[in-house]
Amino acid sequence: DRANVEDGRFTTLSPLSDSTWKHVEEKGVRLEKSYYAETKDGNADVHLYAMREKINLPDVIAGRMPEKDDEVALDVNYAGEHAYTIGQDVTLSGHKMHLVGTVVLPDYIAMMRNRADLVMDTKNFGVGIVSADGLSRFDQQGLQYTYSYRENKTSATKKEANDTLKALTKTVYEDNILTEAMTKAQNKRISYMMDDMGGDVPMMQTVLVLAVLSIAFVFTMQTRNQIISESSAIGTLMASGYTRRELIAHYMLLPTIAVFSAAVLGNFITYQVGYKLYLNLYYASFSLPVFHPLFNARAFLLTTVIPATIVMLIQ
């Protein structure tokens, strides 16, 4: 939301005319130029984009955004893979550029050169940001005329998003040639992480349920064995006037304290340091903006309320 991620994009053979731009925006979208130059960093390919103003706004991880024509900000994972540090010079297609920052581009969360790529590759491909004057330093014949758009009324379904893209491409084809067009869902550089998490989250929920059931079973067996071993004492207590409710409360006390202590301690550890275990795994694979843990009601329900309820019911 903060980065105003595109709803889709298309690339044309030549720049859009003013009239075509106007007709495209009449289809219910807002366009922004997203031109980039294809450059080489040794054997690696680097796509250099001009500064964005409204759509796909970059997140600065360290340093700052480029201001002069000889300055560049590179993707944080690409810079890390090549051991680049802020302040050093990087040669891109014969042009010496001064590295002033590391960034994350929201349209390149997964570092894939082409939409058909199956895996991410930060060693042989990267992206960066330069100023408008900086982009003009590179070969203009190899410039890619890409346009990002955001819908005025966001599509509720993939079909609606596809219909919007179809209407836009039909308009563009009237006086230009398209070389590529895709919605946000079709752009794996954006959607790959969410698709990946779409498999991770159900798996973790399944593991969570199995773990909770196992813990509840262990508690139940321990309590059961304790009651059997103390059956004579229980009989004496009942004969002395203790009620069934009081005895149940007595044997439920320790498991209840254990469950609620684990709930409190688990949430404290998770929100303080535990989340970093998974955070580092995702940062190693994806180019993500700065993460700040926030309390999540759904997570609290799944990891605390429901497990504690299940354990208490089985007890």
C-alpha positions, 0 to 999 in steps of 0.5 A, a space after each residue: 500500500 505504501 509503495 502504490 504497487 502497480 495493478 499491471 504493466 505493458 511494454 511497447 515498441 515505441 513511446 506512447 503518443 499523447 492521444 493514446 496515453 489519454 485514451 488508455 487512461 480513459 479506460 479507468 487507469 492512471 499511467 506512469 512511465 517505467 522506462 528502463 535501460 538494459 545494462 551489464 555489470 560484468 556478466 550480470 544484467 542490470 535493469 536501470 529504472 528512472 526515479 518513480 513518482 507515483 507507482 512502484 515507489 522504492 523503499 530505501 534500505 540504506 543510504 539515499 536515492 540518486 540525485 546526480 546523473 552518475 549516481 545509482 541505488 541498487 537492489 539490496 540483495 543484488 548489492 549484497 550478492 556482489 559485495 557492493 558497499 555504499 560509496 564505491 563505484 560500480 561500472 554499468 555498461 562502461 559507465 562508472 556510477 557511484 553507489 549511493 544507496 540500496 533499495 527494494 523495488 516493489 515490482 521486483 520482490 522476486 528477482 526474476 529477469 523474465 516472467 517465465 523464469 522459475 527461480 530467482 537469481 540475484 547473482 546474474 540479474 539485478 535492478 537499480 534506480 537512477 535519476 532521469 538524467 542518469 538514465 539518459 547516459 545509457 544507450 537510448 536505442 536499447 531503452 525499454 518503453 514500459 508503462 505501469 498502471 493503477 486502476 481507479 477502481 481496483 479489480 475484485 477478481 483476476 478476471 476483472 483485472 484481465 479484462 482491464 488489461 485486455 481493454 488497455 492493450 486493445 487501445 494501445 494496438 491502435 497505433 503502437 506495438 506491444 511486446 509484453 503485457 501482464 497484470 499484477 497477478 501474472 507478474 511473478 516478480 510481484 506475486 511469487 512471494 505471496 504464492 509461496 507463502 500461500 503454501 507455507 502458511 497452510 503447512 505451518 497451520 497443519 503442523 501447529 494443529 498436530 503439535 497442539 493435539 500432541 501436547 494435549 494428549 501428553 497432558 491428558 495422559 500425565 493427568 490420567 496416570 497421576 489420578 490413577 496413582 493417587 486413586 486411594 488418596 482421592 477416595 480418602 479426600 472424597 470421603 472427607 467431604 471434598 467434592 468432585 468439582 474441587 478435585 477436578 480443579 486441583 488436577 487441572 491447575 498445573 496443566 492450566 498454568 502450563 498452557 497459559 504460561 506458554 501462551 504468554 511466554 510464546 507471544 513475548 518471545 515471538 514478537 521480540 526475537 522469534 519472528 527473526 528466524 523466519 524473517 531472515 529466511 525470507 530476506 535471503 530469498 526475496 527483496 523485501 522492505 523493512 519489516 516491523 512486527 505488529 500484533 495480529 489478531 488472526 495470528 493470536 487466534 490461531 497460535 494462542 486462543 484456539 490451541 489453549 481452548 483445544 488443550 483445555 477441552 481435551 483435558 
